[in-house]
Amino acid sequence: MNQEIRERTKWFMEDRFGMFIHWGLYSIPACGEWVMSEKEMTVEEYERYFHEFDPVDYDPVKWVRMAKKAGMKYVVLTAKHHDGFCLFDSALTDYKATNTKAGRDLVREFVDACRQEGLKVGLYFSIIDWHHPDFPKYGDRQHPMRNKEEYKDEKIDFNRYLDYMHGQVKELVTGYGKLDLMWFDFSYDDMCGEKWRATELIQMVRQYQPDVIIDNRLEGAGDNHGSIVTDQPNIYSGDFASPEQIIPPGGVCDEKGEPIPWELCATMNNHWCYCNFDHEYKPAEMLIRKLVECVSKGGNMMLNVGPDAKGRIPAQSIAILEEIGAWMEKNKESIYGCGICSLPKPEWGRYTQKGEVIYAHVYETPLGSLPLYGIAPDKLDRVYYLADGTQMNRGEAWNTVLYDDVAFVSFGENPVFTYPLPDKTDTVLKVILKDS
Ligand code: GLC
């Protein structure tokens, strides 16, 4: 992994926690942003949502404030998804928010809201476009018209599509001030890399936004990291890997075994966009522990919300964000700027680390004192309960002498006090070691 990528991704790897927002015309049928493909809808059939789109409650400041309160540091909005509809005022198409009942550039308001609230700004942009006439249809893996014989011998000019797609990216990187993140989505089969004229695209983006962080999907996707994990990343390899709905077992490393930047993107329920019948939300407790897991493996977590057709984030998502925020408020120090710990994973939870400081994330109640695995008694200086700063007592006693290579911390005089833990989601201890 080259130095340039390391430098560029510095803030990103420190911030650790972001919000993904999937919102567009597909929020009206409310059954997945792939509905056009899944139901094999024609452009005309799908366009009825374009005529209906009327997000009367759109207020991106509210969204961004929710993200901020949850402890998220950056937000990525779908400026355009695979259906080709643009939330921004593209001069290259009429298929945009400005021409709906919304009547305005919704990306502009989003970008302004992020800046106003001091969060980093990211835009998701689909390099796939099911609305554009020059995108391959028949036989494509996922185009809505993939099975329609009438498109079999259709003559398209794919370069014309690429000019259009590049033109829209240029509009985004030149028209909205400094962007912190561009999230392209996605490559598949031979639709990858130079097929998208990716070198040219990246050179153009870098010309206007030299510091913007870019994902790896101009050549990869959730199932393929692309050349970012090799010794010789392509210019369009991106700056981070983007595992989707899975936390890589050992984090993400390049061929030399060096950890590289990565970001898990995950849904709260089982859909990216608003889905009014999907109530299978992951509990906040689980999502907090998954965030910790990502950090302990050197990665970020970007957690998704899918606002409804009117522009409102679902109540369940808001409740989850609030719970996460309450935990983050007390424990953020063990997340921001933290990463992989030099010690192996302890059996009662996880370690994260920032410089010399180790954070013990305790999930399982010890019977008696807690063994700080990997830390020798003479190496331990002091331990605090992170949530309120209380200094904790050492736990070594007559019954720990058999384990004298491990430091112990006391959870109280009476073992009964250790159940339940002060924070049943994740009780964080700040562990200070002696100078070596
Ligand atoms: C996949 C899906 C897309 C979603 C993305 C988020 O690529 O195609 O709908 O936006 O994952 O990571």
Residues whose N, C-alpha, C, O or C-beta is under 5 A from the ligand:
A	BS01	GLC	E33 D185 F186 E244 C265 W272
